[in-house]
Amino acid sequence: MNKKVLACGGFLAASLIGCGGRENADTLPHATPKMHPQAEVMVSPGAPGDTPTWAYSGKTGIGTSYEAYLNGQYSDEANTGLVSKVWFSIADGVLTESMWGLIHHAQLKDLQFAIIGDGFVDFEVDASQHSQNYLFEDAAGRPLAPAYQLINRDINGQYSIEKHLFTDPNRQALWQRSIVTAKSDGLTPILIANPHIANTGFGDFAKVSHSGLSFNEGDTHMHVAFSVTPISASVGFKGVSGAYTDLQDGTIDWAYTETGPVSGNVIGSAAFATLNTREQLRIDTVLGFGNTEAEAREQATASLRQGYEAVLAAYNGVGADIGWQDYMASLENLPQLTEQATDAGKLAHASALVLKVQEDKTHAGALIASLSNPWGDTVSAVAPATGYKAVWPRDFYQCAMAFLAMGDAETAKVAFEYLEKIQVKGTKHGNRGAGGWFYQKAEVDGSPEWTSVQLDQVAMPLMLGWQLWDKGHLSKQELAQDYTDVLKAAAEFLVTGGTVNIDWNHTTIKPPYTQQERWEEQMGYSPSTTAAVIAGLVSAAEIAKVLGYVTDAERYLAAADISYELIDSAMFTSSGIFPNHPKHYLRATQNRDPNDNAKLQDRNGRGELNELEIIDGGFLELVRYGVKGANSPEIINSLALLDDVSLPVPVRIHYRFTDEHQRVFSGWRRYGHDGYGEDVVSGANYGSGGVVGQIGSTMSPGQRGRVWPFLTGERGHYAITAGSSADKVRQQFVAAMEYFANPGLMLPEQVWDGVGKTGSRNYQLGEGNNSATPLAWAHAEYLKLLRSVQDGTTYDSYPAVAERYQVKH
């Protein structure tokens, strides 16, 4: 092929110690190329630039280094050494939303190449076909580390771009090795960095420094260092003086050295030597982070000096280094779970990685919902936002149980101990009302973001505590301390409720009446919430019995019985509006009359809908936790409605999907008339008001929530409880969840159901949309389903509940 590696071309080459490229990186590992100092300062015009948005949410990969605990916390003294607090994600074939510090502190929106050729300018996100692999796999092709190979091939066949992505486990640094291969003459690669320093797209400064590109907002700094010196570099404001604007005429015209005294939405770019046919540019780009410019630069350049092979080996845990390979080997039940899969265990391995990646490293045990901002590309990034990079106790519980299922009791226990940070107590965070409940949504440091009361999120910490004790991961002394510190207050709130008075929230809760059910939208009596309340109270009673608190146990069981008596009388309609299914559980009702045609609250632009019209599968939680039998008449009647594919589109929630092998899989929406999704008429993102590309949050009546893959897992768990064979569950439900995973083995929050316009991305049936991806809950549900198939019974069930209510499966 006679391919050659370009050294640093142009007028800068003579001043270099070593001009990069793979050959020089191997022979001079300590050489760090230096940017040519320009004679004068050129300040870019146009501050503050275009209004910024977050990144596309359909991630195909996420990553961070593996770090070991020391006494239940992350520490530089642990056997993995210095704790690296850098995370990254991948979408559309490029690096997106990289975080440093806390897991929700975004520092970069994206990093992509532009290619200038004869008569064209391509941006790789739009102009190439993307494929992706894991860099480190076992012999069966199962991933062993969240390190990725991306390959973007120009749709016109003129070039390809290969990239390798991972972090430095011993520094605050992120690696991207790039190999740009020319298949025609005269191609100039330009690497464009779009920072979002300190978790906003505004407020940033940028400059070309002696060793790369430097960005900062206040005392948060990011430095971009290169192993190959660019022939030119520039910084500017997006939409005015940045690279995207400069390249509109097909040439590089601007070489601004800094963005000046006014901050904004900045862009940095670096152009490299022009390539001809069969030539390659090999370049290592390292992003370093710190609290000063010098610190960020040192993190990046020191990592470059150590070199690609050494840093990647440490990340993977090859040889003496402790890394991801070691973590995966520690999961004692993961080999058994892979045997239950239909894809040779690839998604099981990816799911294990996803769940561990999505934990903060400053606040150990803080398990977030997703390393993404749903529909982020039309959501303003002017102000800081966590998106789904935050803690919901409900999602948190699912993840902790998945860690237990795959054999990582340590993370599950650390997570359980974290829960005290997000419990409402005393006057913490301005509380002036009842305590014991848990914040609806919290940042990883425990600061509340949303403060509605969701009773399932009060119950699940109790359920997790019981599971840890029952499975032998808490000592009696630890259980007693947890009961005193956290669990008793939660149980008491489930018994009596109370008057809430925090932030905007001033309401009185009387369980099982909840301010919000599990979809965070409706108040009242909900089967799914009530199932958790009962399981939580019975779990609290079991814990109290172990500790000798007999009176407490009796109180909790009496309260559970009160909630149990309301399930059918308050939540099961006998006069529904569906002719073939007049009797079924409601999603929620705001009073204790399930037959009164009451209206639910207007949510997601869908208006006030009749509660009898809303089909929801939350009643399956009653079976899962042992409150109701799988074959009870109420469950069977409700299941027939849930699975009916002949219902009209607005209310139907069961959809079928056919894969390339003509296998037919089932998926379910959250509930009928769900409006949490793209607009069916315009294809616009959720909350963008029906206008494609509009920034803001405006509900439109055409919004439609799609199929959620984890609901297939819930349906599979019901099938296990109802007596389906392991093979049937594997083929119908395990395989379906594997089908819903994207090419990077990420499970999305939602997949396209084929209804309405798909918008500019032209989603295919069963493909993930712009919702939160990867969704931790979906990966957790998949792992738990594998464990349940392995065990022949639902893994996160509660036998004491079934025993009390004489449920037989």
N, C-alpha and C positions, 0 to 999 in steps of 0.2 A: 504493500500500500504506500510505502515511502512517506508515511506521515511524519511530521516533525513537530517538536514542541517549540513554540515561539518563545524566545526570551523577550525581555522588555525592549520594545522597539522605540524608535523615535529619538529625540534629542536628549532624553533623560538617562539613557542607558549608561553613558560613560561615568556618571556620578555614583553608580550603585556599588555597594559592597558585594551583593549577590542579587541578581535580578529576577529571582523567583522561578516559577515553573517547576515541574516535578523534578527535573534533573538537578537544578540548583538547590532545591529544598532538601534533596537527599545528600548532596555533597557538602553543603554549607548550612547545617541545620540551625545555626545561631544567627544567621544573617537576617536582618529585617529591612526590607526595602524602604527607602525614604522618598517622600514626594519632593519634587523639585520646588524650591521656594520661589514664588513669583515676586517680581520686582515691586509691584505696587498692590495695595489693597483695593479690591473691586467689590463694592457693596451692592448686593442684588436689590432691585426695586420691587415694589408691589406688596409690601406687608399690609395685612396679615395673610393674604392669599385666600384661596377658596375655603368655604366651610368644610371642615373635615367630617368624614364618617368612619365608622368602624369597618372591619374586614368582613368578607363573605364568611358565613358560618359553617358551610359544608366542609368541614375539615376531613382530610384523608389520612392524617397522621398527627400525633402529638408526641412530645418527648421532653425529657429532663434526665439528669443523672440519678442513679440509685444512690441513696444515702442510708446508712444504717443508724438505728437508734442507739442511744446510750442512756440507760435508765428511763426509757420512755420518751426521750426528747432527742431532737437532732443536735449534734454537737461536733465541733471540729476535733474533739478528742476520741470520737468513735473510730472503729477500725477502717472506715472508708475515708478518713481524713477530712480535710476542709470541706464544709458544706457548700456546694454550689447551688445557688438559688436562681437558676435560669431555666425557663420553660420556653417551648416553641410549638407552633402548629404549622400545618401544611394545608394549602387549598389551591386548586387550579394550577398545580404543578410548581408552586413557589412557596418560599418561606413567608408565613404570615404571623401576626399577633404574637410577638415574642415578649415574654415577661421577665422581669428581674426584681428581686426583693421579695415582695409578697406575690402570691400566685396570680392575683388579679391586677398587678401593676404592669400594664402594657407599656412597652418601650418602642415597639416597631409595628407599623401596620403591615408592610410587605417589603420584599426585596426581590426585584426581578430584572431580567435582562431585556434591553432593547437591542435590536439588530438593524443596522443601517446597511442596505444593499443598493444595488442598481435600480433606482426608481421606487424604492419602498423603505418604509420604517415599520418593523414588526415589534410588538410587545408580546413576550412569550406567553403570557396568560391567555391572550386572545388568538394568537396566530399559530399555536402548536397543539398537537395531540399529546396528552399527558399519560404516562404510565408510571407505575410505582412499585417498588419492592422493599423488603427489609434487608439491611446490610448484613445482619447476623441471624442465621436460622439454623435449626437442627437438620439432621439428614432427611427428615420428612417434610421440610419446608415450613416448619412452625417457627414463628419469630421468637427470638431470645432476648432482644433488646429493642427499644424504640429508636433505632438509628435507621435512616431511610436512604434509598437510592431513588431519585426522580429522573425520569428521562422525558424530555420534551422534544418532539420531532416536528419541525416546520411542516405545515400542511402542504406547502409547495415543494418540499424536498430539497431546500437549499442549505439547511443546517440542522444540527441537533445540539441539545444542551443536556448534559448529564450533571446531576448534583448529588452530593452526599451530605446529609444533615445529622448533627448530633451536638451535644454540649461537652464542655471540658469539665470532668467531674471534680477537678481540683482547683478550678478558678471560676470567676464570674464571666464566663465566655461561651460563645456559641459559634460552631463551625459550619461553614458551607464550602465544600470543595466543588468546583465547577470545571467541567471540561466542555468547551465549545468547539464543535467540529464543523468546519466549513465544507460544503458540498458544491459551492460555486465561488467565483472570485469576487474580491472586493467587499467583504463583509466586516463591518466594524461593530464589535460588541460593546455595549454600555451597560454598566450595572447601576441600577437606580434604587436608592434607599429612601423609603417613606417613613420617617420616624413618628412615633406618638409618645414622646418622652413623658414620664410621670403620669401615664394613664390618661392623657388627653391629646387631641390632634392639634390643639392651639397652644400657644405659650412657649414654643420651641425656638431655639437659636441654632444656627449651623455655621460651620466654617471648614475650609480646606486646611488641614494641618500638615506638618512635615511628614507624618507617617500614615495619613489616610483622611477620613472624614470624621469630624467631631460634632456631636449634637448634645444639647443640654436644655433642661428646664430647671432653673434653680440649681440645687445641689445634686440633681440626678443627671448623670452623664452616660453617653454611649459613644464609643469610638469604633469605627469600622476600619480595620487594617487589612492590607492586601499583601500576598506573597509576590505579586507582580506589580510593578509600578505603573500606574496609568499614564497614558500620553497626555491626558488632560483631565481636569476635575472641576466641578462647579457646584455651588449651592444656591438655592433660590426659594421662592415662594410658589407653592403649587397653584397652577392656573394662570400665573403671571410671568414669573422668571425662573421657574423650575425646568427640569429636563423634559418633562412631557410637553411643555409649551415650546421649548427650544427646538425639539425634534420635529415639529409639525411641518417644517419645510424640507426635512430629510437631511439636514446638516447640523453639525455641532458649531454653534456660533458664540456661545457665552462661556465665560470662564470667571464667574464671580467667586471671590475668595471667602466672603462671609455675608451673613444676612443682616448685619448691622444692629442698631440699638433697639429695634422694634421686633418683638417676637411674633410668631404666627404658625401657619401650616407649612412647614419647610420640606424641601426635597434636596437630597444630595445625589450626585452622579459621578461616575468615573468611567472614562472611555479608554479602551485598550487597543493595542496595535491591530491594524487591519489584517484580516485573514484571507488567504486564497485557497482554492480547492485542495482538500486533503490536509490542510494545516489545522492545528489545534491550539487553542489557548487553554492552558491548565492553570488554574488560580485558586488559591485558598483564601477565603474571606473569613475573617474572625471578628465577631462583634464582642467587644469588651464593655463591661459595665462597672460603674463606681460612683463615689460621691464627689470626686473631683475629676477634672479632665485628665490629669496625670495618672490617677488610679485606673480609670477606664482604659487609657492607652496601654498601661503596663499589663493589665489583664489580657488584652488582645495580643499584644506583641510577644509577651512571654509564652502564651499558648502557641503562637506561630513558631516560636523558636523551638519548642518541644517537638513539634511536628505532628503531622496527620496520623501516622501509624501509631505512635505512642499514645496520643490522646484518645484515639478510637479504641485501642486495646484496653486502656484504663476504663473507659466508658462501658465497654462490653463485659469487662471482668475477665479478660484473658490472662492466663499466667498468674502471677502473684497478686495482681490488682483485684480488688473486690468490687464487682459491678453487677450489671443486670443479669449476667449468666448465673451468678451466685444466688441472686434473689429467686430467679425462676427455679433453680434446683432446690431451693428451700421449701417450695410449695408441695408439701408431702402428698396432697391429694390430686394435684394437677394431672399426673399421668392417668389416674383412674377416670378423671373427667374427660380427657381426650378420647378415651375409649367409647364414651357415650355419644360423641359428636359424629356427624356424617361428613365432615370436611377434613378428617384426619387430625382434628384438634387445632387447626390454625386460628379460628376465631376464639377458642378458649384461651390460647396463649396470648393473643392480642388483647383480650378482655382483661386478663391478669395484669398486663402492662398498663393498660388504660387506667384501671382503678388506682394503681399505685402512683402513676404519674400525676394524677389529679388530687394530690395531697400537698398542702402547704408545708414548707420546711422551716418556717419560723414558729408556727403554731402547729406542732405535731398532732396528727389525728384530725386535722381540719380537712375533711373530704368534701370537695366541691361537686357541683352538679354537672358542669361541662366547661371545658377550656375554650369557650366561645361566647360570642354575643349574637343571639338569634336575629336573623335578618339585619345583621350589622351594617351592611353596605348601604342602607338607606336610613340609618340611625345616626343622628348628630353625635360627633365625638368632641364637641367643644368643651363639655363638662366631663369630669371623671365618671366612669360607669363600670360596674362589675359584670353586667350581663348575667350569665349563668356561672361565673367564676366566684361563687359564693356558697354558703352552707344553708341547705334546707334540711331540717331533722328527718324528714320523710325519705328523701333521696339518700341521705346519710345512713339511715338504718338499712336500706337495701344494700348499700355498698359494704357496710360492716358485716352483714350476714354473708355476703359473697366472699369476703376475705376468710371468714370462718369456713365456708364451704370448700374453698380450695386449699385450706391448710395454713393460712397466715393468721393465727390467733393473736400474734403480737400486735399487728396493725389494728385489728378489731378492738383489742383491749385499750390501746392508746387512743383510738377514736372514742371509745366509751368514756374514758377519763376526760377527754376534751369537752364533752357535752356541758359540763358545769359553766364553761365560758359563755354559753348562749342561753342559759336559763335565767328567767326573770326573777330577781331576788332583791328584797329590800328596796333601796332607792337607787340601785344601779342604773345607769343611763337614764336618769330622770324618772324612774318608775315611782308612781304615787298610788298604785292600786294593788290588786291581788298579785301574788307571785306564785312560783312553782311551774308555770308554763314555759314554753320555749319560743324564742323569736321565730316568726314565720320565715324570715330570711335574714342572714347575718353575714357580715364580712368575716374573714378568717380570724381576725383578732377578737371577735366576739361582739363588735359594734353592731347594733341592730340596723337593718335597712328597712325592712317591712315588719309591721307590728300587729298584724291581724292574728287572732287566736284560731289555730287549727288543732282540734282535739286529737286527731291521729298523730300529730307531731308532739303532743304531750305524752301520748301512750307509748310511742315506739321506743323512747329511751328506757322505759320500764321493761318492755319486751326484750330489748337488747341485753339489759342487765340480767334478766332471767336466763336468756340463752347462754351468756358467758358463764354464769354460775352452773347451769345444768350441764354444760359441756366440759366443766372442769377447769375453766380458765380464770376464775376468781377464787381466791381463798375466802373462808368465812370472815376473816378479819377485814379483808378488802371489801367484801359485800356489805358488812356492817357499816364501814366508813362511807361507802357510796350511798347507802340507804339514808344515813344521817345527812350527808352533804347535798344529795340531789334527788334521790328516788322518792323519799317520803313526801316531799313537797309536791312533786309531780302527781303522785297518787292522790294526795289530798285535794288537789285542784280538780282531778277527774271525779272526785266524790261530790264536792260542794260547788265547784266553780268559783265565781266571785265577780266583783266589779273591777274591770280593767281600766287603768288610767295611766297611759304612757303615750307620749308623742300625740298624735291626733286621735288615738283610739280611746274612747270613753264608752264602754258598753258593759253589760252584765251577762255573764255566761252561766248557764245551768245545764251541765252535761245530761244527756248526750247532745243537746242542742249546741251547735258549733257556729262560730262566726264565719268560718269558711270550711268547705269540705276539701277533699284532696286535690281538686282541680283549682283551688284558690279563688273561686268565683261566686259561690252561693252559700248563704247561711241556712241554718235549719237542721233538719234531721236527715242524715245520710247513711245508707247501709254500709258503705265502705268505712266511714268515720266511726260508726257505732261498732263495727267489727273490731276495729283497733282499740276503741275505748274498753270494750269487754276483755279483750286479750290483755291489754295493759293492766287493768284492775286485777284480773286473775293472776297475772305475773307478779304484781305487787303483793298480792295476798300470799303467794307461794314464797316469795322472799321474806315477808314478815313472819311466816310460820317457821322458816329456817332459823330466823334470828330470835324467835321466841316472843314476838309481838302479836299475841293471839287476838287482842282487841282490835288492833289495826287490821289484821287479816279479815276479821269478821266484817268490819266496816267496808272494806274494799269489795268483798264478795257480795254484800248486800247491795252496794251501788251497781255492781255488774249485773245483778239480777234485775234491777229496775230498768237498766238500759236494754237488757234482753227482752223484757216484756213489751217494749215499745217497737221492736223490729218489725213485727207483722202488723200491729195495730196502727202504727204511725207512718210506715214507709212502704207498705204493700197495698197497691190499689186493686180493688175488686171490680172496678167499673172503668177500665181504661178505654182509650179511644181507638185502639187497633182491633178491628173486628175479629181477627184470628187469634189475638192474644190479649184478651180483656183483663187478665190478672197478671201482675208483674210488680217487681220492685221498682220504685222511682229512683231517679238519681238523687234528688233532694226534695224535701217539702218544708215550707217555712212554718207549718203548724202540724198538729197531730192528726189532721184529717187528710188522708191520701186520696180522697175521692171528690174534693171540692173544686177542682179545676182552677186552683190558685195559680197566680203568675209568679215566675221566677224573676230575679233582678236582671236588668238589661246589662249584658256583658258582650264585649268585643263587637259592638255595633249591630247585634242581632235583635235587639228589642226585648220586651217582656214576653216571654214565651210560656205557654201552658205547661205546667210541671208534668202533666200526663203524657205530653208529646215527646219528652226527652228520655231516650233509651240510653242506658249507661251500664257498663259491666262491673261496676263497683261492688255489686252484691256477691261476686265471686270471692271477695275477701271474707265473707261470712263462712264460706266453706274452708278456705285456706287456713283460717285460724281456729277452726273447730267449733264455731258457734252454731252452724247449721249443717245438716247432713247433705252430702252431694246429691242425693236422690229425694230430698224433701220436695213436696209438691210445689212450694213457692219457688224453690231454686229451679226446678225443671220447667215450670211455666215461664220464668224470666229468661232462662237460657234459650228457649225456643224463639223468643222475641229478639234476643241478642244476636242469634245466628241467622235470622231471616234475611236472605239476600233479595227477596222480592219487594221489600219496602221501598217507597219512593226516596229519591236521592237525599232530600234534606234531612230525613230522620234515620235513614239506613246507616248502620255503622259497620257491618260485616262486608268485606270486599275480598275478592279472590284475585290471585296473581299466578301467572304461568311462566315458569323459567324456560331456559333454552333447551332443557331436556323434557319439556312438556309435563313437568311436575306441577301440580296445582297446590298453591299455598293460601292460607287464610290470614287476613289481617283485620284489625278493628280500629275504628276511630274512638276517641274518648267518649263521645256522646253525640246524639243527634243535634243538629243545628250548631255544632261547635264552630265558633268564629275565629279560632286561634290559628290562622294560616293565611296563605296567599289569596288574593281576590280572584274569584272564578271568572269575572267579566274581563278585567284588565290584565290579570296575571301579576299585579303589583304585590310587593312585599306586604306582610302583615303590618298594619299601623301606618302605611304610607298614603292613606286616604284615597286609594284607587288610582293614583297617578304614579306611573313607573318612574323610579328615580327620585321621587319627592322625599325630602328630608323632614322628619318630624314624626309625630305620633297622632294620627287621625284615623279613627275607626271608620270602616265602610261596611255597609250591609252585605256586600258580596264576599266578605272574608269567609274562608272555610278551613277548619282544622282537618288534617289528613289522618292517615293511618299511623298509629304508634306501634313500632315493633315490640316493645316490651309487653304490650297487651296480648300478643301472641304467646308470650311466655306465661302470662297469668292464665290464659286459657289452657295451656299445656299442663300447668299445675292442677287445674281443676280436673283435667282428664286423668291425671295420675290418681287423684283422690277418688275419682269415680270408678276406678278399676281398669282403665285402659292399659294395655300391655306396654312394656318398655319400648318394644320395636315400633308400635303404632305412634307413641309419643315422639320418638326420634324422627320418624318419617314425616309426621304431620306438623310438629311444632318446633323441634330442634332444627330441622332442615330449613324451616321457614325463616327462623331468625337468622340463620347463616345466609340465606338468600337476601335478606334485607341489608346485610352489611355492605358497605361500599368497597371499592377496589383496595383501599388501605386497611380493610377489616375494621372500620369504625362503624358502630351502630348509631344511626341518627335518631333524633327525637321523633321525626315524622318522615314518612315516605309518600311519594305521589300516588294518589288513588285513581287518577284518570278523569276526574271531574273538573270541567272548566278549562280556562286558558292557562297554559304553563308559564307565560311570561317569556322573558328574553332567554332563559336558560333551557327551555324546551325539555323539561323533565320527562323521563320515561317512566312507565308504570313500574312501581316498586322501588324507584330510585329515591334516595334521600333528597330532601329539598333544602331550603336555606334556614331550617330550624337548627336548634342546638345539636352539634355533632362534634365529638362523640358524646352521647348522653350516658352518664355513669349508671343511671338507673337501668337502662337497657342492657348494658354489659353485665351488671350485677344480676339482673333477672335471668339472663342467659346462663351464667355460671351456676346459679341456684337451680335452674331447670336441669342442667346436666347432673348436678349432685342428687337431685330428687329422682331422676331416672336411675342413677346408680343405686340409690338406697331403696327404691321401690316405694317411697313415701315422700310427702312434701317436706323438704328440709326445714323450712321455717314455719312449721306448724306448732300448735300448742296443745299437747295431749291433756293437760289439766283443764283446759277450756272444754274440750270435747267430753271429758269425763263428767264435768259438772252439769253440762246440758244434755247428757246422755245421747251424744251424737255417735253413731256407729258408721264407719266407712267400709 
